[in-house]
Amino acid sequence: MSKELSAVAADFHTHTSASAHAYSTLYENLTVARQRGLLAVAMTDHGIAIPDSPHIWHFRNQKCLPKQVEGVRLLRGVEANVLDDHGLIDMPADTLDMLDIVVASMHTEPCTPATGSI
């Protein structure tokens, strides 16, 4: 099957309903990605410091997910939260080692800069 590439080939920052503010399942995200011609999607639910984040087991169990769904490459990941000015993030190293991608973001709730502001 010939696939014409869209201007966007992948989405490296998506959330699923495992992050309480998102509304789609992983399968729904991958289905829409296929319909729009994407080649890859990274599942990057919020790291454990955000109040609406999934439990650590969510990230550790991603190893059980297939590498491809609906013809779209699935990258197992996390949107880790930067916790301080030194770049400390909220995910243990052994969990990060199990993932394909890590997006590091600064959210006002878990991040406490030394200056008191972001």
C-alpha positions as CSV (number, residue, x, y, z in Angstrom):
1,M,0.0,0.0,0.0
2,S,1.4,3.3,-1.0
3,K,1.4,6.0,1.7
4,E,1.8,9.7,0.8
5,L,3.6,11.5,3.6
6,S,1.9,14.5,5.2
7,A,3.8,17.6,6.3
8,V,4.0,16.0,9.8
9,A,5.4,12.5,9.9
10,A,5.2,11.9,13.7
11,D,3.7,13.3,16.9
12,F,6.2,13.0,19.8
13,H,4.0,14.5,22.5
14,T,0.6,12.9,23.1
15,H,-1.5,12.1,26.2
16,T,-4.0,9.4,26.7
17,S,-6.9,9.1,29.1
18,A,-4.3,7.8,31.6
19,S,-3.6,11.6,32.1
20,A,-6.9,12.8,33.6
21,H,-7.1,15.9,31.4
22,A,-6.9,13.9,28.1
23,Y,-9.9,12.2,26.6
24,S,-8.6,9.6,24.1
25,T,-7.3,6.1,24.5
26,L,-3.9,5.0,23.1
27,Y,-5.7,3.0,20.4
28,E,-7.8,6.1,19.5
29,N,-4.7,8.2,19.2
30,L,-3.0,5.6,17.0
31,T,-6.1,5.2,14.8
32,V,-6.3,8.9,14.1
33,A,-2.6,9.0,13.5
34,R,-3.0,6.3,10.8
35,Q,-5.9,8.2,9.2
36,R,-3.8,11.4,9.0
37,G,-0.8,9.6,7.5
38,L,1.6,9.7,10.5
39,L,4.4,7.2,10.7
40,A,4.9,7.3,14.5
41,V,3.3,8.5,17.7
42,A,4.9,8.8,21.1
43,M,2.7,8.1,24.1
44,T,4.0,10.7,26.7
45,D,1.6,10.9,29.5
46,H,2.6,13.1,32.4
47,G,5.2,12.0,34.8
48,I,4.3,11.1,38.4
49,A,4.7,14.6,40.0
50,I,1.6,16.0,38.2
51,P,-1.6,15.4,40.2
52,D,-3.5,13.9,37.2
53,S,-0.7,11.6,36.2
54,P,-0.8,7.8,35.9
55,H,0.8,5.6,38.5
56,I,4.5,4.6,37.9
57,W,3.3,1.2,36.8
58,H,1.7,2.8,33.8
59,F,5.2,3.7,32.5
60,R,6.8,0.4,33.6
61,N,4.2,-1.7,31.9
62,Q,4.6,0.1,28.5
63,K,7.1,-2.7,27.7
64,C,4.1,-4.9,27.1
65,L,2.7,-2.7,24.3
66,P,3.3,-3.6,20.7
67,K,5.9,-1.6,18.8
68,Q,3.4,-1.0,16.0
69,V,-0.4,-0.5,16.0
70,E,-2.6,0.2,13.0
71,G,0.6,0.5,10.9
72,V,1.9,3.4,13.1
73,R,5.1,3.0,15.1
74,L,4.4,3.4,18.8
75,L,7.1,5.1,20.9
76,R,6.8,4.4,24.6
77,G,7.5,7.4,26.6
78,V,6.8,10.0,29.3
79,E,6.4,13.7,29.7
80,A,8.7,14.0,32.7
81,N,8.5,17.0,34.9
82,V,11.5,19.1,35.6
83,L,11.5,19.6,39.4
84,D,14.2,22.2,40.0
85,D,16.9,24.4,38.5
86,H,19.3,21.5,38.2
87,G,17.2,19.5,35.8
88,L,16.0,16.8,38.3
89,I,13.0,15.0,36.8
90,D,10.3,13.0,38.4
91,M,11.0,9.6,36.9
92,P,13.4,7.0,38.2
93,A,16.3,6.1,36.0
94,D,15.4,2.4,35.8
95,T,11.9,3.4,34.4
96,L,13.4,5.8,31.9
97,D,15.7,3.0,30.6
98,M,12.5,1.1,29.6
99,L,11.2,3.9,27.4
100,D,11.9,5.0,23.9
101,I,11.4,8.7,24.4
102,V,11.4,11.3,27.2
103,V,10.0,14.7,26.9
104,A,11.1,17.0,29.7
105,S,8.7,19.9,30.6
106,M,8.5,22.5,33.2
107,H,5.0,22.8,34.8
108,T,4.4,25.4,37.5
109,E,3.0,22.9,40.0
110,P,5.9,20.4,40.5
111,C,8.8,22.8,39.6
112,T,10.3,24.9,42.3
113,P,13.0,27.1,40.9
114,A,15.6,28.5,43.3
115,T,14.5,32.0,42.3
116,G,10.9,31.3,43.3
117,S,9.6,31.9,39.8
118,I,9.7,30.4,36.4
